Amino acid sequence: MAQVIWLEPAELDLEEIAEYIALDDPAAANEFVARVLKRVRLLIDHPRIGTFIPELPESKYRQLIVGPCRIFHRIEEGKVYIVHIRRSEQLFRPSLLDEPDTAAS
């Protein structure tokens, strides 16, 4: 079993995306957050699920897809760090994953 740790940037990303969805449909925003959390919980028992990031095939980072978003994470010493969440249509910037890690409280 792996411990899943949400970093602050990922929490802020999820909150921002949910707030945007809620502008049109609050119920859809709640459902989206529930789908993300359900998918991320799978990492506890299956930390290697997800795919390598196509833009960074040699990277230690992986991604889970929960339409319309990509959840970026990495595995280190039995822990899975949720680093960022981005909408799929946003251009991927490798520097996104170079930001200092801040564990969420």
N, C-alpha and C positions, 0 to 999 in steps of 0.2 A: 504494500500500500504506500502511496505517495502522499505527502502533504501538499495541498494546493495553497499557494500564497498569492493573493491579489496585490499587485503593486499599485500605488496611488494613481499613476497615469492611466492604468487600465480601468480603475474604478471611475475616474473622472470621464474617461471616454464613454463608458457604458451609460453613465448618468446623462451625458450630453446627447447621446444618440436617442435614449429613451425620451428625454424632454422634447427633442425634435419630432419624434413620432407622435408624441402625445398632443402636439399642437393640432393635429388632424383627428387623432383617434386614441384617446387615453387607454382604452381597453387593449388596443393593438400594442401599445407601448408596454403594458404590463405583461402581455403574452410574450412579447419579444424578450424581455428581461428573464422571464421564466424559462424560455427555451435556451438562452445563453447559460443560465445557471445550471440547468439540467445537463447540458452538454459538457460544461466545465467539470461538473461532479464526476463524469466518467473518467476523468484523468486520475482520480484517486486510485482506482483499481487498474486502469489502463493508461499509464502515463505516456506511452509512446504512440497513442492514437493521434491522428492528424497527419498532415503531410508536410514535407519540407517546403519552404517558401520558394516558389519558382524563381523569383528574382535573386535569391541567395541560396543556391543549391548546396553549397558547402558550409552553410551556417549551422550553429548549434540551435537555432530557433526553428520552431515548427508552427503550424497554423491549424486551427479548427475553423470550419466554415459553418456559420449559422446565418443563413441569408437574411439580410443582405450584407452581412459583415464577416470579417476575418478576425479571429482571435489569435494573437501572437503570444507564444509561450516558449519557455525553455525549461529543460530538465537539468538539475544539478544536485548531486548528492541526495537522491531520494526525495527531492522537493521539485514541484512544478511551479514555476513563477509565471503568472499571467501578467504580461508586460504591457500590451496595448490592444485595443479593439478599434478597427477602422472599417468604414463602409467599403465594400468591394470596389465601387466605382472611383474611389479616391486613388490618385497615383501613389504608389508605394515609394517611400524614401528610405533607403537603408539607414540613414542617420536616425530615423525614428527609434531604432533598436539600440542605439548607442547612448541614449540618455541615461543619466545616473538613476539607479534603482532606488525607489523609496517604497518600503513595505507599507501597505495600508494598515491603519490601526483599527 
